[in-house]
């Protein structure tokens, strides 16, 4: 089974009459030599870690603090409980989950890099909000992770998932595309609709730069997780309504790769451009790293905190 791009995915889905998550499960089984049951169990573990990270920041006793962010997830949850959310309950809940994950990451807790630590809130934000509103079982959410993995695999093969290589479009953009596709299949959309959702989500964030303040995966990363989560839900809703991406998924991925190559290094996770060099960004850097520290802080790539 060869998966080079989205066209291959759809061809396999049609030939074998399988949804994306089953294609990805079969692909992983063949690649790893493990049974599908073993792989499904491993993915279930990832899902459980994701769930834990969505809840930690929402606890009334939560005091998760990074160097810059902390407490935002709980604030959003409290607002949605006290008043009718401007963006609707599902969206508010999804974003609060996403923010919680980013706070767990910022406080050196355990998260799943999906596809990176900097974008780790998007997929769980979408999955667990839909689990509540659409009464989805755990096995269905695991299937959603395989659908997301199929989209992530294609992006990784044809572009990049790294902010250092392609800007934040490669991190939040990819995560949003993965989550959008998962959302579509979770509510019984077709593989074609799932890839249209992924294309819409990805192109909405095309060109997004990576400019972490003080080199930390906190600001603006946390709020971009929130936007990526909302974007995924909007893209899924459009695709499920029969709205198609004018530019096919594979071409959107190719465009993202080209855009990433043209981004200057200052806007690719170096903390040397964009928001990182605003007066407030510089002030925060000096406060966190010390007045005389000219070196950028480590930009967490997901290796340290990946589950």
C-alpha positions as CSV (number, residue, x, y, z in Angstrom):
1,X,0.0,0.0,0.0
2,X,1.6,3.2,-1.2
3,X,0.5,6.6,0.1
4,X,2.4,9.4,-1.6
5,X,-0.4,12.1,-1.6
6,X,-4.0,12.8,-1.1
7,X,-4.9,11.3,-4.5
8,X,-3.4,8.0,-3.4
9,X,-5.5,8.1,-0.2
10,X,-8.7,8.7,-2.1
11,X,-7.9,6.0,-4.7
12,X,-7.4,3.4,-2.0
13,X,-10.6,4.5,-0.2
14,X,-12.6,4.0,-3.4
15,X,-10.9,0.8,-4.5
16,X,-11.3,-0.9,-1.1
17,X,-14.5,0.9,0.0
18,X,-12.8,2.1,3.2
19,X,-12.8,5.3,5.1
20,X,-9.6,7.2,5.6
21,X,-9.0,5.9,9.2
22,X,-9.1,2.3,8.0
23,X,-6.7,3.0,5.2
24,X,-4.3,4.6,7.7
25,X,-4.6,1.8,10.1
26,X,-3.8,-0.8,7.4
27,X,-0.9,1.4,6.3
28,X,0.6,1.5,9.8
29,X,0.1,-2.2,10.3
30,X,2.0,-3.0,7.1
31,X,4.7,-0.5,7.8
32,X,5.3,-1.6,11.4
33,X,4.6,-5.3,11.3
34,X,2.2,-4.9,14.2
35,X,-1.4,-6.1,14.1
36,X,-4.2,-3.6,13.6
37,X,-5.4,-4.4,17.2
38,X,-1.9,-3.5,18.6
39,X,-1.7,-0.2,16.7
40,X,-5.3,0.7,17.7
41,X,-4.3,0.1,21.3
42,X,-1.3,2.3,21.0
43,X,-3.4,5.1,19.4
44,X,-5.9,4.8,22.3
45,X,-3.1,5.5,24.7
46,X,-2.3,8.7,22.7
47,X,-5.9,9.7,22.9
48,X,-6.0,9.2,26.7
49,X,-3.0,11.4,27.1
50,X,-4.7,14.0,24.9
51,X,-7.8,13.9,27.1
52,X,-5.9,14.3,30.3
53,X,-4.1,17.4,28.9
54,X,-7.5,19.0,27.9
55,X,-8.8,18.6,31.4
56,X,-5.8,19.8,33.5
57,X,-6.1,23.5,32.6
58,X,-9.9,23.5,33.2
59,X,-9.8,22.2,36.7
60,X,-10.9,24.8,39.3
61,X,-7.7,24.0,41.2
62,X,-5.5,24.3,38.1
63,X,-2.6,26.6,38.4
64,X,-0.7,25.8,35.2
65,X,1.8,28.5,34.4
66,X,4.4,28.9,31.8
67,X,6.8,31.8,31.5
68,X,4.2,33.8,29.6
69,X,0.8,32.1,29.6
70,X,-1.4,30.4,32.2
71,X,-5.0,30.4,33.3
72,X,-6.6,31.3,30.0
73,X,-8.3,28.0,29.5
74,X,-10.1,28.2,32.8
75,X,-11.2,31.8,32.1
76,X,-12.8,30.7,28.8
77,X,-14.5,27.8,30.4
78,X,-15.9,30.0,33.2
79,X,-17.2,32.6,30.7
80,X,-19.0,29.9,28.7
81,X,-20.7,28.6,31.8
82,X,-21.9,32.0,32.9
83,X,-23.1,33.5,29.7
84,X,-24.0,32.5,26.1
85,X,-20.7,32.3,24.2
86,X,-20.4,34.6,21.2
87,X,-19.0,31.8,19.1
88,X,-21.3,29.1,20.3
89,X,-20.9,26.4,23.0
90,X,-19.1,23.9,20.7
91,X,-16.5,26.4,19.6
92,X,-16.0,27.8,23.1
93,X,-15.6,24.3,24.5
94,X,-13.2,23.3,21.7
95,X,-11.0,26.4,22.2
96,X,-10.9,25.9,26.0
97,X,-9.7,22.4,25.5
98,X,-7.0,23.6,23.1
99,X,-5.8,26.3,25.4
100,X,-5.6,23.8,28.3
101,X,-3.3,21.6,26.3
102,X,-1.0,24.5,25.4
103,X,-0.8,25.4,29.1
104,X,0.1,21.8,30.0
105,X,2.9,22.0,27.4
106,X,4.1,25.4,28.7
107,X,4.3,24.1,32.2
108,X,6.4,21.1,31.0
109,X,3.5,18.6,31.4
110,X,2.7,15.6,29.3
111,X,1.1,16.2,25.9
112,X,0.9,14.5,22.5
113,X,2.7,16.4,19.8
114,X,0.0,16.4,17.1
115,X,1.8,17.0,14.9
116,X,4.1,19.2,17.1
117,X,4.2,20.5,20.6
118,X,3.5,24.0,19.4
119,X,0.3,22.8,17.7
120,X,-0.7,20.2,20.2
121,X,-4.0,21.7,21.3
122,X,-5.8,21.8,18.0
123,X,-6.6,18.1,17.4
124,X,-7.7,17.3,21.0
125,X,-9.7,20.6,21.1
126,X,-11.7,19.5,18.1
127,X,-12.1,15.8,19.0
128,X,-13.2,16.2,22.6
129,X,-15.6,19.0,21.9
130,X,-17.3,16.9,19.2
131,X,-17.3,13.9,21.6
132,X,-19.5,16.0,23.9
133,X,-21.8,17.5,21.3
134,X,-22.2,14.4,19.1
135,X,-21.9,11.7,21.8
136,X,-18.9,10.0,20.2
137,X,-17.4,6.9,21.9
138,X,-13.7,6.5,22.6
139,X,-13.2,4.1,19.7
140,X,-14.6,6.7,17.3
141,X,-12.2,9.3,18.6
142,X,-9.3,6.8,18.1
143,X,-10.5,6.4,14.5
144,X,-10.5,10.2,14.2
145,X,-6.8,10.2,15.2
146,X,-6.0,7.8,12.3
147,X,-7.9,10.0,9.9
148,X,-5.8,13.0,11.1
149,X,-2.7,10.9,10.8
150,X,-3.4,10.2,7.2
151,X,-3.6,13.9,6.4
152,X,-0.5,14.6,8.5
153,X,1.4,11.8,6.6
154,X,0.7,13.4,3.3
155,X,1.7,16.9,4.5
156,X,4.9,15.5,6.0
157,X,5.8,13.7,2.8
158,X,5.1,16.7,0.5
159,X,5.8,19.7,2.6
160,X,6.7,20.0,6.3
161,X,5.3,19.9,9.8
162,X,8.2,22.0,11.2
163,X,7.9,25.6,12.1
164,X,11.6,26.0,11.5
165,X,11.3,24.7,8.0
166,X,8.0,26.2,6.9
167,X,6.6,28.7,9.5
168,X,3.6,28.2,11.7
169,X,1.5,27.3,8.7
170,X,3.4,24.0,8.9
171,X,2.4,23.5,12.5
172,X,-0.9,25.1,13.3
173,X,-1.9,24.9,9.6
174,X,-1.2,21.2,9.4
175,X,-2.8,20.5,12.8
176,X,-5.9,22.4,11.7
177,X,-6.1,20.4,8.4
178,X,-5.7,17.1,10.3
179,X,-8.4,18.1,12.8
180,X,-10.8,19.2,10.0
181,X,-10.5,15.9,8.2
182,X,-11.0,14.0,11.4
183,X,-14.1,16.0,12.3
184,X,-15.7,15.3,8.9
185,X,-15.2,11.5,9.2
186,X,-16.3,11.5,12.8
187,X,-19.7,12.7,11.7
188,X,-19.9,10.3,8.7
189,X,-18.6,12.6,6.0
190,X,-16.9,11.1,3.0
191,X,-13.1,10.8,2.4
192,X,-13.5,13.4,-0.4
193,X,-15.2,15.8,2.0
194,X,-12.5,15.1,4.6
195,X,-9.8,16.2,2.2
196,X,-11.8,19.2,1.1
197,X,-12.0,20.2,4.7
198,X,-8.3,19.7,5.1
199,X,-7.6,21.8,2.1
200,X,-9.9,24.6,3.2
201,X,-8.3,24.6,6.7
202,X,-4.8,24.6,5.4
203,X,-5.2,27.3,2.9
204,X,-6.9,29.5,5.4
205,X,-3.6,29.6,7.4
206,X,-1.3,29.7,4.4
207,X,1.7,32.0,5.1
208,X,1.3,32.0,8.9
209,X,4.7,32.9,10.3
210,X,6.5,31.3,13.3
211,X,7.6,34.1,15.6
212,X,7.7,32.8,19.2
213,X,8.2,35.5,21.8
214,X,11.5,34.8,23.7
215,X,11.7,31.6,21.6
216,X,9.1,29.9,23.8
217,X,6.2,27.9,22.5
218,X,3.7,30.0,24.4
219,X,3.0,33.4,22.7
220,X,1.5,33.7,20.1
221,X,1.4,29.9,19.9
222,X,-1.3,29.3,22.4
223,X,-3.8,31.7,20.8
224,X,-2.9,30.3,17.4
225,X,-3.9,26.9,18.7
226,X,-7.3,28.5,19.5
227,X,-7.6,29.9,16.0
228,X,-6.5,26.6,14.4
229,X,-9.2,24.8,16.4
230,X,-11.9,27.2,15.3
231,X,-10.7,27.1,11.7
232,X,-10.8,23.3,11.7
233,X,-14.4,23.2,12.8
234,X,-15.4,25.9,10.3
235,X,-13.6,24.0,7.4
236,X,-15.3,20.8,8.4
237,X,-18.8,22.4,8.5
238,X,-18.2,23.9,5.0
239,X,-17.1,20.6,3.6
240,X,-20.0,18.7,5.1
241,X,-22.3,21.1,3.5
242,X,-20.9,20.2,0.1
243,X,-18.6,23.2,-0.3
244,X,-15.4,22.1,-2.0
245,X,-12.0,23.7,-2.0
246,X,-11.3,25.3,-5.3
247,X,-7.7,24.3,-5.1
248,X,-7.4,20.5,-4.5
249,X,-5.7,19.3,-1.3
250,X,-2.5,18.1,-2.9
251,X,-2.0,21.4,-4.6
252,X,-2.7,23.3,-1.4
253,X,0.1,21.2,0.3
254,X,2.4,22.0,-2.6
255,X,1.6,25.7,-2.2
256,X,2.3,25.5,1.5
257,X,5.7,24.0,0.8
258,X,6.6,26.8,-1.7
259,X,5.4,29.5,0.7
260,X,7.4,28.0,3.5
261,X,10.6,28.0,1.4
262,X,10.1,31.7,0.6
263,X,9.5,32.8,4.2
264,X,12.6,34.6,5.6
265,X,14.5,32.8,8.4
266,X,13.5,35.6,10.8
267,X,9.9,34.2,10.5
268,X,10.7,30.5,10.9
269,X,11.0,29.8,14.6
270,X,14.1,31.9,15.2
271,X,12.4,34.5,17.4
272,X,14.2,37.1,15.3
273,X,11.1,38.6,13.5
274,X,7.4,39.3,13.8
275,X,5.9,39.5,17.3
276,X,9.1,38.3,18.9
277,X,10.8,41.6,18.1
278,X,8.1,44.0,19.1
279,X,8.9,46.3,22.0
280,X,6.8,44.0,24.3
281,X,8.3,40.9,22.8
282,X,11.8,42.1,23.5
283,X,10.9,43.2,27.0
284,X,9.5,39.8,27.8
285,X,12.6,38.1,26.4
286,X,14.8,40.2,28.6
287,X,12.6,39.5,31.6
288,X,12.7,35.7,31.0
289,X,16.2,35.3,29.8
290,X,18.0,38.1,31.6
291,X,19.0,41.5,30.5
292,X,22.3,40.5,29.0
293,X,21.2,37.2,27.3
294,X,21.2,37.7,23.6
295,X,20.6,34.0,22.8
296,X,17.2,32.7,21.8
297,X,15.5,30.3,24.2
298,X,14.9,26.8,23.1
299,X,11.9,26.5,20.8
300,X,10.3,23.3,22.0
301,X,9.9,21.1,18.9
302,X,7.9,18.4,20.6
303,X,10.7,16.0,21.4
304,X,10.8,16.8,25.1
305,X,7.1,16.8,25.9
306,X,5.9,14.4,23.3
307,X,3.8,11.5,24.8
